[in-house]
C-alpha cells in the first residue's frame, strides 16, 4: 500500500523593516575622541565640537557615549542634562559611530540591532576595537531587554552607506557598496540580494555618480543625497561650473531625476548648496550640508563658518518645518574627513534600556 506524501510545513517568512531616521528616537550614540585616536593632535578643538553635538542631542533625547573615561564625559556636559546621559567605558579606534554602530530594524515587529563588520572603509584604517562596540554595548545591557542582536558579521557594511525611506527602498552608491575592498567575493547581484535579505528592503537604488574630495569612505550616500521623507530626497548640487565636483554632481542630479518611487512617481528633489571649499594645507576637505542628523523635534546641520551656511539652514527649515534647525560648526570634524552625521548613530524608541 502506497504511503501518502508527507505534507511540507509552510516556510515562515520573516518581515523585516529598516527604520528611517525620522522615526521617533530613544537615543543617539557618540563614540568620543581620545588621545589614542587620530584626534590626538587637535583633541581640545574636536571635543568642543562633540560637546556641542552632545548638548544639542541631550536637549531633545537620550545620549549614549562610548569613551575610555566616563567621568570625563560627565564633567564636559551640562549637569542639568546628565539624567539623559549614559556612558560606557569601551575601547575604540576612532569616532565614526555611523559606520561602526548597529543598524536598527524591526523583525516580525521585534526590535533588532544588526551588527555588520566594519573594516575601516576597506581596510584603510584600524577598526579592531570599533568593530566590537555594538556587541559590547549589547553585552553590557545598553539595549532594552527585548532587543535582539543579529549577527551579520559575514558582510561588511557601514551605516553611512545606507539611506532608507522606511518603506522598502534603499538608496546607496556604487562607489562604496560595490567596492571590492568590502565584500570582494560577492558579485553585484549577490550584494543586492544580501542587502534585501538583511535589511528587509524591496528595492536598491544606487548612484553611479557623485563624490566629494577628501572623502575616505569611497562615496558614502550620507555625504551626497538623503531621504527626508518617503517621497523627498535632498541632495548636494554644485552650480559652479569651475568646481571640479561639478561634472560628477551634475550627473548625480540627472540620476536622481530618473529614479522612481515604488508607485512609479518621480521623487521630489530639493537641492542643497555645495559647501564652500575648505582646505587643510593643499587638501580640500569633504564639507557637505547633506551630513545632517534628524533627531526628535530637531535637525542638527553641519556648518562651516561660510556665507552659504544660512542658505543651507533655510533649505533644511523648509524640509522640516515642524522641527528646530540647529547649526553645528563642524570644521573640526572635516579635518579627519567626516562630518556631523558620520559621528552619530540614532536608535529608535524602545531600543535602549
N, C-alpha and C positions, 0 to 999 in steps of 0.2 A: 504494500500500500504506500503510495507516494506521500511524502511529507508535504504539508502546506508550507509555502515560502514564509520565511521569517520576516516579520514587519520591521522596517527600519524606523528608528526613532527620528523624528524631525530634528534637523540641526537648528539649535538656538542661535540666532544672530544677535551679537552684542550691538546695542545702539550707543554710538559714541558721539559726543558733541564737544567741539573745540570752542571754548567760551571766548567771546570777543572782549577787548579791553574795556569797553564801556559797560560791561555787566557790573552790577553792584559789587564792590570790593570789600574784603576784610582787612587786607594789609598790603603793603609794598615792602619788598626786600631790597636792602642795600648791602653790598659787601665792601667794607670800609678800607680805604687805602692805609698802608702802613710802611714802616721803614724798610721792610724786606721786599717791597713791591717796586715796580718801575717808577713809582711816585716819590721815591726817597729824596730825590734832588729838589723837589718842589712840594714837599708834604704840607707845609703850612698853607700854601696857596690853594691846593686842591681840597684840603679839609674845609676851608672856608666855603667852597662850592658845595661840598657834601652836607655841611651844616645847613645851608640854605635849602637844599633839596629836602633834607630830612625834616626840617622845621615846617616847610610847606605841606609835606605829606601828613605830619602829625596833627596839623590843624584840621585835617579832614578825615583821617582814618588811622589805623594802627600801622606801626613800622617795626619790621624785623631787621636787625643789624647783625651781620656776621663780621666779627672783628677779633683780633688777638687779645684785646683788653677791653672788656665790657665796661669797667668802671670809668675808663677814659671817655667812652661814648656818652655816658650819663652826665659827665662833667661838661661836655661840649654842648649838650642840647638843653633847651629851656626846661626848668624844673616843673613848671606847671603842665608840661606835656608828657612827663615821664610815665603817667598811667597808661599811655598808649604805646610805650616803647618796650620791646623785648630784645635782648641781646644774647648772642650765642658765641662763645669763645671757640671758634673753629678755624683751623689754618686755611689760608688762601694764597694763591699765587698773585692774583690781581683783583680787579674791582668790577668786572663786566658781568653783573648779575643777570642781565638779559640773556646772556649766552650760556651761562652755567646753571641758571635757575631752572626749576621744574616747570613743565607745561601743564596748565590746568585744564582738565577735561571732566565731563560727566559721562560715565559708562553705565548704561542702564539706570541712569538717574543718580548714581553714586559718585561723590566727588573723588577724583583720582588725579594724582600728580605723576606725570610721565617723566621718567628720568632717562634722558638720552646721553650718549657720550659727547663730551666737549673735548676737542683735541687741539685747542689753541688756534682755531681758524686754519686748519690744515697743517698742524704741527709747526706753525711759525713761532709759537711761544710755549713755554712750560705751562701745563694745566693739570698736573697730577693732584694737587690739592683742590683746585676749583672743581674738578670732575667728581669729587666726593661730597661736595657741600650739600646737595639735595638729599642724599642718603643719610648724611649726618643729621640734618635738620629733622628728617623723619624719625630717625632712631632716638633723637633727644626729645621727642614729643612736641615739636613745633606745630605740627599739623593736628587738626581735630581728630578725635578718636576714630571716626568712621571714614577718614580719608585713606585710601589705599595708595601705595607706591607701586607704580607699574615699571618693571624693568624693561627698558628699551635700549640697553647698552650695546646691543649689536649694531646700532645705527648711530652715525654721527649727525647731530642736528643742533642748531643754535636758534634760540628764540628770536634773535634779530633778523633771521631769515624768513620769518613767518608773519603773515598778516591774514586774519580771518574775518569774514563778515558775520560769523556766528550762525550762518545758515547753510553751511556746507561748501563754501568756496574758500580756497586758499590762494593768496597772492604771494608770489615769491620772485626770485631772479635766477636765470640760467647760470650766471657767472659764479654764483655761490652754491646753489643747491645741487648742481650737477658737476661741480669742480672735482677733479679726480683726487684731490688731496683730502676729501672727506670719506667717500664710500667708493673706493676705486674698483671694487669687484662687481659693482652693480651697474646695469645699463640704465638709460634714461627711463625706460618703461618700468623697470624694476623699482627705481627710486620713487616714481609717481605712485606705483601700486603700494609701496610701503607707507608713503605719506597718507594715502587714503585710508589704509587699514589702521595705522597707528593713531591718526588724528580724527578719524571719522568724517573726512571731507569727501564730497562727491566730485569736486572739480578742482583742478590745479591750473591757475593762470600764472604763467611765468614770463617775466620780461626778459627779452634778449638784449635790450639796450639800456644804457644809463650807468653812470659811475660817478664817484667823487674822488678827486685827487687826495692822496694821503690816507685812504681807507684801507685798513689791514684785513677786512673781512671778505674780500672778493665781491663786494657789492651787496651788502645786506639791504633788504627791501625797506627796513625802517629808517634808512637814510634818504630814500627816494620817493616812495609812494605809500600812502596809508589809508586804510578804511577808516571813516569816521562814523558811518552807519552802514546798513546793508546795501544801500543804493549809491553811496557817495565815496569817491576817492579824492583825496588831496595829494598833490604831487609837486615836486620841485620843477619850476620852469625857468630856463635861462634865456632872457631876452637880449643878451649882449652877444652879438654875432662874433665878436673878437675873443670871447672867453673860450678857452679850449674845451670846456664842457658842452658848449652849445650844440654841436652835431649829435652827440650821444643822447642828450636830454631832449632834443627835438624829436629824434627817432623814438625815444621812450614815450613821449606825448602822443605820437601817432599810434603806437601800440595800444596805449590806454584807450584811445578813441575807438579802437577796433574791438576791444573786449566787450562782452555782453554779460548781463546778469543771467541767472538761470532761466528766467522767463523770456529771454531774448531781447529785453530792453537794454539800451546803452546805459552806462553809468553816468551819473552826474559828476563831472570833473571840475575840481576847484584848484587852480594853481596857487602855489606858494612862491614868494620871491626867492630867487637864488641868493644865498647869503653872500655878502661882500667878502672878497678874498681875504683870508687871514694867513699870515706866514710865520713860521718859526725859522729864522735864517732864510735860506733859499727854498725851504719846503713849504708847499701850500698845504694847509690843514683842512680836514673834511668838515667844515662848518656847514650845517644844514638846519633849516627850521622844521623839517619833517620829523626830526627826532624828539617829538613831544611825548608826554605821558598823560594819559587820561586817568584821573582818579575820581573819587566820589565828590561831586559838586565843583570840580575844578579841572583845568588842564594846565600842566606845567610845560612851558615852552622855552626852549633854549634861545638865549640872546647872545650877541657878540659885540656889544658896545658900538653898534652900527646904526646909521640912519635908516637902514632897512628893517630894523627890529620892529618899529612901530607898525609898518605895513604888514609884517608877518603876524603880529598880535591882533591886528584888525581882522585879518582873514580868519584867524582862529576864533575870534569872538563871533564872527558871522556863522561859523560852522557849529559852534557850541553856545548858542545864545542864552542857555539856562545855566551855564557854568562860569565860574570865575576863571579868567585867563591870567596866569601868573608867569611873568617872565623871570628866568633864572640865568644869570650871567655864566655861560659855560665855556668861556675862553680857556680856563684851566684844563677842562676835560679834553678839548680837541688837541691839546699838546701831546696827548697819548692816543690820538686818532679815534676818539669816540665822542659821544655827547650824552645828553640827559637820559633819553630812553635806553641807551646802551648800559647804563649803570643801575638800572632799576628792573624789578620784576614784580608784577602785581599778582595777587591771589584773590579769587572771588570770595564772596560771602560764604561762610560755612567751611572754609578750607583750613582756617587757622585756629588752634586751640585757644 
